[in-house]
């Protein structure tokens, strides 16, 4: 499998978020590769989006990568979880797409080893923190291009019916909490609860 061309990411977060559904997210590590089909995403539309880390063009050491070229990994930690975002749009306009869930494809034994006491496969990657741990995505992946090894996005499969609705966990973001900027594959058991 080959990474997508960098031009794939040259679209707004609102266009990229549904386009990522069905694509394959891959992380290669010394322990082996692990991958999953993307089944849930959330768009964060930059300076005008109260829920975005870059709202109001807020530029910090953490958000700096979002001001650069699209197709790079914006990684941050929330509580004890590492979360992967894909920088979208165009240089200078900080937008990103959060990868919320993937359906395991390869390296499932490795995912179980990384996730510990998980009993059901559907619980391996059904949330942004879960999928990062299962695939071996770490904070050191921040700022890396997602069209080159070891962490990359490749062509996948056609998604099922795509649904849209409000994003999750952003209750303190005013009217932005109601924007239908979360996208998921209807009926897929790996979509987060």
Backbone torsions as a table, in degrees:
resi	resn	phi	psi	omega
1	UNK	NA	139.8	-176.7
2	UNK	-113.6	144.0	175.7
3	UNK	-61.4	153.2	176.4
4	UNK	-66.2	161.9	175.1
5	UNK	-70.8	144.6	179.9
6	UNK	-54.3	-27.1	-179.3
7	UNK	-64.3	-20.7	178.8
8	UNK	-56.1	-33.3	-173.8
9	UNK	-86.8	-5.8	-175.3
10	UNK	-82.6	68.6	175.9
11	UNK	-154.5	162.5	-178.5
12	UNK	-63.4	160.6	177.7
13	UNK	-58.7	-36.7	-179.8
14	UNK	-68.5	-25.0	175.3
15	UNK	-87.9	-37.4	-177.1
16	UNK	-71.0	-37.3	-175.6
17	UNK	-55.7	-51.8	177.1
18	UNK	-71.7	-28.8	179.7
19	UNK	-66.7	-25.8	179.5
20	UNK	-74.4	-20.5	-179.7
21	UNK	-61.7	129.3	-178.3
22	UNK	91.9	-16.3	178.2
23	UNK	-72.2	158.8	-177.7
24	UNK	-100.3	123.0	175.5
25	UNK	-96.8	125.0	-173.3
26	UNK	-127.0	138.0	171.7
27	UNK	-131.3	121.9	176.5
28	UNK	-100.5	130.2	179.6
29	UNK	-134.5	168.2	176.3
30	UNK	-58.1	-27.6	178.5
31	UNK	-76.0	-14.7	-179.3
32	UNK	129.5	170.3	179.4
33	UNK	-85.2	152.0	172.1
34	UNK	-139.1	144.1	-178.2
35	UNK	-150.7	161.8	176.4
36	UNK	-157.3	150.2	175.9
37	UNK	-78.9	131.1	-179.5
38	UNK	-71.2	126.2	-177.5
39	UNK	-122.6	-4.8	-180.0
40	UNK	-156.2	134.4	-179.2
41	UNK	-141.5	165.2	171.5
42	UNK	-137.5	134.3	178.7
43	UNK	-92.7	138.4	174.3
44	UNK	-125.4	110.6	-166.1
45	UNK	-89.3	27.0	168.6
46	UNK	77.9	-144.1	-169.0
47	UNK	-55.1	-27.9	-178.2
48	UNK	-92.7	-3.6	-174.6
49	UNK	-102.5	108.5	-177.2
50	UNK	-57.9	-22.8	-178.8
51	UNK	-87.2	-10.5	-177.5
52	UNK	-80.9	144.5	176.0
53	UNK	-63.6	-21.1	-179.2
54	UNK	-99.7	15.9	178.8
55	UNK	-53.5	134.7	-179.8
56	UNK	69.8	21.2	-178.2
57	UNK	62.5	31.0	177.9
58	UNK	-61.8	119.3	-176.6
59	UNK	-118.9	113.4	-179.6
60	UNK	-130.4	174.8	176.8
61	UNK	-58.1	-36.6	-178.7
62	UNK	-70.4	-41.0	-174.9
63	UNK	-89.2	-4.1	-173.4
64	UNK	-50.4	-42.5	-177.2
65	UNK	-60.7	-28.4	-179.5
66	UNK	-68.7	-19.6	179.3
67	UNK	-84.9	-4.3	-179.3
68	UNK	-94.6	-155.4	-177.1
69	UNK	-71.2	152.3	176.8
70	UNK	-71.3	158.5	176.9
71	UNK	95.2	7.8	178.9
72	UNK	-102.9	158.7	-178.6
73	UNK	-85.3	121.4	170.4
74	UNK	-102.9	107.8	-175.8
75	UNK	-114.8	134.1	173.2
76	UNK	-142.8	165.3	-180.0
77	UNK	-110.5	137.1	176.5
78	UNK	-128.3	118.4	-174.0
79	UNK	58.8	-115.6	179.4
80	UNK	-106.7	10.2	-173.7
81	UNK	-107.8	145.1	172.3
82	UNK	-99.0	133.3	-178.6
83	UNK	-121.9	138.6	-179.1
84	UNK	-105.0	126.9	173.4
85	UNK	-122.5	151.4	177.6
86	UNK	-107.4	121.6	177.5
87	UNK	-67.1	132.2	-176.3
88	UNK	-122.1	179.8	172.6
89	UNK	78.6	-137.6	-176.9
90	UNK	-129.4	158.3	-178.7
91	UNK	-56.6	134.8	179.9
92	UNK	92.1	-14.1	177.6
93	UNK	-116.9	99.5	-169.0
94	UNK	-76.5	93.2	176.7
95	UNK	-120.0	156.3	179.1
96	UNK	-155.1	162.0	177.1
97	UNK	-123.1	123.6	175.5
98	UNK	-81.1	129.9	173.1
99	UNK	-86.2	111.9	-174.4
100	UNK	-91.8	-31.5	-177.6
101	UNK	-160.5	148.8	173.9
102	UNK	-132.9	155.0	172.8
103	UNK	-97.0	119.6	-177.0
104	UNK	-53.2	138.9	179.6
105	UNK	-119.6	-55.1	-177.7
106	UNK	-137.5	153.1	179.3
107	UNK	79.0	29.3	-175.2
108	UNK	-64.2	-38.6	176.9
109	UNK	-61.4	-39.3	177.6
110	UNK	-64.7	-38.9	177.7
111	UNK	-62.2	-44.2	177.2
112	UNK	-60.3	-42.2	-179.3
113	UNK	-63.4	-38.9	-178.9
114	UNK	-74.8	-31.4	-175.0
115	UNK	-88.9	-12.6	174.9
116	UNK	80.2	-119.8	-168.6
117	UNK	-79.8	17.5	179.9
118	UNK	-68.8	131.0	-178.4
119	UNK	-99.8	-37.7	-176.5
120	UNK	-102.7	137.0	-179.4
121	UNK	-57.5	-36.8	-177.4
122	UNK	-62.8	-20.6	179.9
123	UNK	-87.9	-4.5	-178.9
124	UNK	-65.4	-41.6	-167.7
125	UNK	-137.0	21.9	-174.8
126	UNK	-91.0	46.2	176.4
127	UNK	177.7	157.4	-174.2
128	UNK	-64.4	-38.6	177.0
129	UNK	-71.8	-38.5	179.1
130	UNK	-62.0	-46.3	-176.2
131	UNK	-68.2	-35.8	178.9
132	UNK	-63.6	-45.4	179.8
133	UNK	-65.7	-44.5	-177.2
134	UNK	-61.9	-38.9	-178.1
135	UNK	-87.3	-7.9	-179.3
136	UNK	82.2	24.6	178.2
137	UNK	-80.7	128.9	-175.4
138	UNK	-129.3	167.3	-178.2
139	UNK	-57.2	-29.6	179.6
140	UNK	-65.7	-11.9	176.5
141	UNK	-80.0	-6.1	178.5
142	UNK	-54.5	134.2	174.0
143	UNK	79.8	3.6	178.9
144	UNK	-87.4	145.6	178.1
145	UNK	-70.7	135.1	-179.6
146	UNK	-87.9	19.0	174.2
147	UNK	-121.8	20.3	175.6
148	UNK	-141.1	152.7	175.9
149	UNK	-66.0	150.2	14.8
150	UNK	-96.9	-16.0	179.1
151	UNK	-111.3	116.2	-174.8
152	UNK	-152.3	166.5	175.8
153	UNK	-112.5	132.6	-179.0
154	UNK	-125.1	165.2	175.2
155	UNK	-58.1	144.3	-176.7
156	UNK	-124.9	-115.8	-177.5
157	UNK	-135.3	164.3	176.7
158	UNK	-71.5	131.0	178.8
159	UNK	-73.1	162.3	172.5
160	UNK	-73.8	-154.3	178.3
161	UNK	-62.6	128.1	-178.9
162	UNK	-94.7	128.7	178.3
163	UNK	-110.2	158.6	176.5
164	UNK	-135.0	143.7	178.8
165	UNK	-166.1	-176.5	-178.8
166	UNK	-62.9	149.6	176.8
167	UNK	-71.9	165.6	-173.5
168	UNK	-108.0	139.8	171.4
169	UNK	74.7	27.2	-179.6
170	UNK	-126.0	40.2	-174.4
171	UNK	-59.4	-24.5	-176.9
172	UNK	-92.2	23.5	-174.9
173	UNK	-112.0	28.4	176.2
174	UNK	60.1	-141.1	-177.8
175	UNK	-63.4	-21.9	-178.5
176	UNK	-63.3	-22.8	-179.2
177	UNK	-65.3	-19.8	-177.6
178	UNK	-98.0	-6.0	-179.5
179	UNK	-61.8	136.2	-179.5
180	UNK	-83.0	61.9	-172.7
181	UNK	-108.8	18.2	170.6
182	UNK	-103.5	134.5	-177.4
183	UNK	-126.0	138.9	179.7
184	UNK	-151.6	161.7	179.2
185	UNK	-87.3	114.7	-176.8
186	UNK	-56.1	130.6	175.3
187	UNK	79.0	-1.3	179.9
188	UNK	-75.9	124.9	-175.7
189	UNK	-68.4	-10.7	-178.1
190	UNK	-91.3	-5.0	176.4
191	UNK	-64.4	141.3	-177.4
192	UNK	-65.2	155.6	-179.7
193	UNK	-81.3	NA	NA
